[in-house]
């Protein structure tokens, strides 16, 4: 019985954790670089773009979307959550605040744009809402972020294995958590930030799927509303061409019209 519980715990935690984070503190830089200022970026109009990873990812997981952004002329910075995102999301948001300051200092940009996957969307929102980020972020695009929580994060408790096996971020992403109550109290979309969320019916980690949306004027895009035959999973949101077409349009301030045949 104990062995079965251990195996089930490992399986659920792996399902929750695999799809997320990215490269550490430096943008478009050699592995030896240690800060945002240490990098040489391409010349580009517009704001620098920070790709914010989620829980337990590796940097290479975000290289496909970073490469697409670079090809579109953006200066791209990839941010890995401290401690691989296991800890308190509020602490990750405070660390993210310092990273944004580095990027702005290195580029001279007044504002950055954020493309955030999974837990990274919650980290970024906390920064914007509570840590002064409304003055530093121009556009926010989340990909499969459990804005209202996810039942997947409640599974361990349901099967009698405790509260997310002690993973604080998992507890905070559970539907009904105190963290989400604070984050979602009042205005979902504060400041002059342009807010966009992207979700997919096939997202296996955000359930119900509509919990990936925001209220108060956000542009909420369900991929299958425009492209019913497009199947995109949770990790696929950072790999899929249709999902990227939405990101591109949102960053350009264009009306969102997903390209269903995009590669």
N, C-alpha and C positions, 0 to 999 in steps of 0.2 A: 504493500500500500504506500509506504514511504517512497519507494522507488518510483511508483506511478506519479506521485505528487511532484517529485523532483523533475521528472521528464516533462510533465505538463507545465510546470513553472517555467522551465527553460524554453519550451516551445512558444508559450505566450509572450514571454519577455522578448524573445528573438523577433517575433512578429511585430511587436511594438517598436523595437529599437532599430532594426536594420535599415529602414529607409532614410536615414537623415544626415548628419552634419557634413562639414566641409573644411577646407584648408584653414589653417590657423590665422595668424594675425596679419598676413601681408598679401597685398593684391598683385596679381600678375607678376609674381616675382620668383627668383630662384629659391630653392628650398632653404638656402642658408640665410636669407633675409629674415629679420626679426621684427620689423615694424612697417607700418604703412608707408612711412617716409622713405624707406629703403628701396622702393621700387621705381622702375621706369615704366610709365604708362604711355599708351598710345595717345596721340592728340585727337580729341573728340569734342564735338559740341555737346552742350547739355551737361546734366549732372553726372557725377560718378555713380555707378551702380554697385550696391553691395548685395551679394547673394548670401543669404543667411540660412545656414543648414539647420537640421533638426536634431534628433536624438540618435546618437551612436552612428553616424555616418563616417565615411572617409572622404578625403578631399577629391579623389577621382570621381566620386559619385556626382559631383557638381560641375565637373569639367565640361560635359556636353553643353549645358546651358550657358556656362561662362564663355565657351568658344562661340556659341551663337551670338551672344551679346557683343563680344569683341568684333566679330565679323560685321556687326551692324554699326561699328564705330564707337562703342561705349568703352569707357575706362572701367574695368571690372575688378572688384575686390571680393574675395570669398572669405566668409567668416565662420569659423568653427566655434560652437558653443563651448565654454570652459567646462572641464571635467566631462566632456562628451555629452553634456546636456542632462546628466543624471540629477543634478542638484536643483536647488530652488530656482525657478524661472525668474524670479525677481532679481536674484544675484546675477544670473546670466544677462539680464537686461542692463544692470549697472555696468557690467564688463563691456557690453555692446556699446553703451554710451561712450566709453573711452575710445573704443575702436572707431566710432563715427568721428570723434574729434580728431583722431589721427588722420583719417582719410581727408577730412576737410582741410586740415593743416597742410598735408602733403600736396593737395591739388589746388588749394586756394578757393575751393568751391564753397559757396554759402550753404548749399543744401545737397543732399544725396537722394538718390532713389533706392528703394529697397525691394528686392525680390526674395521672398521668404518661403521656405518649404517647411511644412509640418510644424513642429514645435517652434521653429524659428519665427513663424508668424505671430505667436503669442509673445515671444521675447521682444520682438520689434514693436508690437502694439503696447506692451507695458512701458517700453522706453518712450514712445510717442506720448502716451497718455499721462504718465506720472513723472518722467525724468527729463522733461524739457525738449523731447524730440520733435514736438510739433513745429518748432522753429528750425529744425535741422533736416527734416524729411519733406520732400516735395511730393513723391509718388510712392505708394505702398501697394505691392502686389503679393498676395498670399496664394500659395499652391497647396491645397489639401491641408490647411491648418484647422485644427479642431477649435474654432473660435468659441463655440458653446459647449465644448467637451465631447467626449466620445465614449460610447458604451464599451468599446474594446479595452479602454483603460480600467474599466470596472470588473473585467472578467475574473481576475485573480480573487477578488473578494467574493464574487458570486459562487465560485467553486470551492470556497473555503480555504484559500491559500494566503489570506492576509490582504493587506492593502498595497497592491502593486509591488509586492515583494520588497517593500521598503524603498523603492525608487521614488524620490520626492517629486520629480517632474511628472512622472506617471500619475501619482496621486492628484497632482494639480490639474492634470488634463482629464480627470474623471468628471463625468457630469455631476453637477451639484457641489463641486469643490468650493471652498472659501476663496481660493485664488481666482477662479472664474467669476464668482459673484462680485468680487471687487473689480475685476477687469471689465465686466459687462454692465456695471452699474452706470446709469446716466448715458452719456453720448458715446455710441460705438465709434464714431469717426470724428474725433476732436481736431481742431485746428484747420489750417488751409490745405492739409494733405489731401491728395486725390487717392481715394481708396478703391481697390479692386480685389475681389476674391475669385479664385478659380477652383472648381470642384468637378468631380467625376462620379457617375453612378457606380463605377467599378472600384472606387476607393475602398480597399478592404480594411483600412485602419480608422477611417473617420465614419462612424455610424451613430446616428443617422447622417446621411451625406449632407443634408441641408444644415447641419451644425457647423459646416465650413463657411457659412455666410455671415455678413454683418448687416446691421440695420442703419438707419439715419443717413441715407443718401449714398451708401456704397454701391458700386457696380458689381453685382454678383453674377458670375458667369458659370453656367452649367454646360460643360462641353457638349453633352448629348442633346441639349435643347436645340442646338444648331446642327449637330453632326451625330444623329442617332446611332449610326453604325460604328462610331469610333469608340473603341474599348481602351480605357486608360486607367491603370492602377495607381496606387499611391506613389510609388517611386517613379512610375511612368510620367507623372506630372512634370518632372524635371528633364525628361528625355523626349517627350512626344512633340512632334512638329505642330500639331494643332494647338496644344497648350502653349507652345512658344509663340505662335501667331497672336495669341491673346496678350501675352506679356509684351511683345513688341508694340502692339497697338496702344496698350495702356501706358507704356513709357513714352510714347510719342504724343499722347493726349488725343488719340484718334478714337472715333466710335469703334466699339468692339464688334467685329464680325469674324468669328473663328473661320480659319481656312481648313476645311474638312479634309482636304487631300494633301496637306502639308507633310513633308517628310521630316 
